[in-house]
């Protein structure tokens, strides 16, 4: 990643969300065209090998499924009175821009590396998106060992009130001890807080048809300088969350989101296996 630019993974996620709107049947599972505007790729972006409409169907579906799941969780918890939302590894997340109706009464804290975050803020200004007192950019230099919790509180987060915390597409890049520490950190949040975290399954737990795709993704991540370093069985991740101190822990298979969001689609789109959720409450 060049300083001051989003990493390849964040760009790919934004483009897959946009491709979902272009090539998959209506209605979309998740409607996000803003990420494409942020990235502003060359006109030939659809011809990238990782944008092949047929070859990336399952991955594209998994990406929009996890985004929809988190957004449904945030809006549901907000309706219950939770008014803080923390995005760990926010990348090019566009919740604050797409859901201005919710952000009127919800504080959003985007935690990300300083360079990526500065680039994103500049692009938002260039595109004319207004700032909001409810949207807090929290730059954290993880490589320098900065405390994200301290930065979070310094940005206006109220540790005495519950929050929803989302971490998607991050755990595979971190050591297991770093992820365990993140779980312990969030488990100390105020009672009534919820964490939704995705994790990658070991290859032998994937559907056989999806294993080649995972191998391709692993090689691509390694070549980009962001290798996958951690895989978890569901039982292992559940155990880590319980050991961290969460009172209520659930495992939600990524493929189960297919039943939730993709039933009866005319195009037969379904998410690939490989990335699951742990949802834990304090």
VENQUILIN-V448792 format. One record per residue. N is the residue number from 1. OMEGA is omega as a letter, one per 30 degrees, with the letter a starting at -180 (NA if undefined). Layout:
{{N;OMEGA} {N;OMEGA}}
This chain:
{{1;l} {2;a} {3;l} {4;l} {5;l} {6;l} {7;a} {8;a} {9;l} {10;l} {11;a} {12;l} {13;l} {14;a} {15;l} {16;l} {17;l} {18;a} {19;l} {20;l} {21;a} {22;a} {23;a} {24;a} {25;l} {26;f} {27;l} {28;l} {29;a} {30;a} {31;l} {32;l} {33;a} {34;l} {35;l} {36;l} {37;l} {38;a} {39;a} {40;a} {41;l} {42;a} {43;a} {44;a} {45;a} {46;l} {47;l} {48;l} {49;a} {50;l} {51;l} {52;a} {53;a} {54;a} {55;a} {56;a} {57;a} {58;l} {59;l} {60;l} {61;l} {62;l} {63;a} {64;l} {65;a} {66;l} {67;l} {68;a} {69;a} {70;a} {71;l} {72;l} {73;a} {74;a} {75;l} {76;l} {77;l} {78;l} {79;l} {80;l} {81;l} {82;a} {83;l} {84;a} {85;a} {86;l} {87;l} {88;a} {89;a} {90;a} {91;l} {92;l} {93;a} {94;a} {95;a} {96;a} {97;a} {98;a} {99;l} {100;l} {101;l} {102;a} {103;l} {104;a} {105;a} {106;l} {107;l} {108;l} {109;a} {110;a} {111;a} {112;l} {113;a} {114;a} {115;l} {116;a} {117;l} {118;l} {119;a} {120;l} {121;l} {122;l} {123;l} {124;l} {125;a} {126;a} {127;l} {128;l} {129;a} {130;l} {131;l} {132;l} {133;a} {134;a} {135;a} {136;l} {137;a} {138;l} {139;l} {140;l} {141;a} {142;a} {143;l} {144;l} {145;l} {146;l} {147;a} {148;l} {149;l} {150;l} {151;a} {152;l} {153;l} {154;l} {155;l} {156;l} {157;l} {158;a} {159;l} {160;l} {161;a} {162;a} {163;l} {164;l} {165;l} {166;l} {167;a} {168;l} {169;a} {170;a} {171;a} {172;a} {173;a} {174;l} {175;l} {176;l} {177;l} {178;l} {179;l} {180;l} {181;l} {182;l} {183;l} {184;l} {185;a} {186;l} {187;l} {188;l} {189;a} {190;l} {191;a} {192;l} {193;a} {194;l} {195;l} {196;a} {197;l} {198;l} {199;l} {200;l} {201;l} {202;a} {203;a} {204;l} {205;l} {206;l} {207;a} {208;a} {209;a} {210;a} {211;l} {212;l} {213;l} {214;l} {215;l} {216;l} {217;l} {218;a} {219;l} {220;l} {221;l} {222;a} {223;a} {224;l} {225;l} {226;a} {227;l} {228;a} {229;a} {230;l} {231;a} {232;l} {233;l} {234;a} {235;l} {236;a} {237;l} {238;l} {239;l} {240;a} {241;l} {242;l} {243;l} {244;l} {245;l} {246;a} {247;a} {248;a} {249;l} {250;l} {251;l} {252;a} {253;l} {254;l} {255;l} {256;l} {257;l} {258;l} {259;a} {260;a} {261;a} {262;a} {263;l} {264;l} {265;a} {266;a} {267;l} {268;a} {269;l} {270;l} {271;l} {272;l} {273;l} {274;a} {275;a} {276;l} {277;l} {278;l} {279;a} {280;a} {281;l} {282;NA}}
